[in-house]
């Protein structure tokens, strides 16, 4: 697709506010707005329900094979042993701004 500087100018067609087509468009827009509002309400309800879960014990448990559990435990051990930069000594003021 190429753009041409010689192409005719586009003028959008404006629907008269009192035409039958305008009323159909208003009805469709109203229906879409209602459907979106209902969807948003459902999503908010589901989010509030998910947020109300306080502990892991409230979450569903999955039956995993023992080998998967062992592999997950090993992965967690490896993650816990990853290198982390050491924290600076408590008396170090080299990073503070001087006046």
C-alpha positions in Angstrom: 0.0 0.0 0.0 1.4 3.3 -1.0 0.3 6.8 0.0 -0.1 9.3 -2.7 0.1 13.1 -2.4 -2.3 13.3 -5.4 -5.1 11.4 -3.6 -8.4 13.2 -3.2 -9.1 14.7 0.2 -11.2 12.6 2.5 -14.2 14.3 4.1 -16.0 12.1 6.7 -19.7 11.7 6.4 -21.5 13.2 9.4 -24.8 11.6 10.4 -27.6 14.0 11.3 -28.6 13.9 15.0 -32.3 13.4 14.2 -31.9 10.7 11.5 -33.0 7.1 11.9 -29.4 6.0 11.4 -28.3 8.2 14.4 -30.9 6.6 16.6 -29.7 3.1 15.6 -26.1 4.2 16.4 -27.2 5.6 19.8 -29.0 2.3 20.6 -25.9 0.2 19.7 -23.6 2.5 21.7 -26.0 2.2 24.7 -26.0 -1.6 24.5 -22.3 -1.8 24.2 -21.9 0.5 27.2 -24.2 -1.7 29.3 -22.3 -4.8 28.3 -19.0 -3.2 29.2 -20.4 -2.0 32.6 -21.7 -5.5 33.4 -18.4 -7.1 32.4 -16.5 -4.6 34.5 -18.7 -5.4 37.5 -18.1 -9.1 37.1 -14.4 -8.6 36.9 -14.4 -6.4 40.0 -16.3 -9.0 41.9 -13.9 -11.8 40.9 -10.9 -9.6 41.8 -12.4 -8.8 45.2 -13.0 -12.5 45.8 -9.4 -13.4 44.8 -8.1 -10.6 47.1 -10.1 -11.9 50.0 -8.0 -15.1 50.1 -5.8 -14.5 53.1 -3.6 -17.6 53.3 -2.2 -20.3 51.0 -4.4 -22.8 52.7 -7.4 -21.1 51.1 -6.0 -21.7 47.6 -6.8 -25.0 45.8 -4.2 -27.7 46.2 -2.9 -29.7 43.2 -1.9 -33.3 43.3 1.6 -33.4 41.8 3.8 -36.5 41.3 6.5 -36.8 44.0 9.2 -36.2 41.4 7.8 -32.8 40.5 7.7 -31.8 44.2 11.3 -32.8 44.6 12.3 -30.8 41.5 10.4 -27.8 42.8 12.1 -28.0 46.2 15.5 -28.3 44.5 14.7 -25.3 42.3 13.8 -23.3 45.4 17.0 -24.3 47.1 19.0 -23.1 44.0 17.1 -19.8 44.0 17.8 -19.2 47.7 21.5 -19.8 47.1 21.8 -17.3 44.2 24.4 -14.6 44.7 23.1 -11.3 46.1 25.4 -8.2 46.4 26.5 -7.6 49.9 24.9 -4.8 51.8 27.1 -1.9 52.7 28.5 -1.7 56.2 26.4 0.3 58.6 28.9 3.1 59.2 29.6 3.7 55.5 28.8 7.3 54.5 30.4 7.2 51.0 27.0 7.2 49.3 25.6 10.2 51.2 25.6 13.7 49.9 28.0 16.1 51.4 27.1 19.7 52.1 
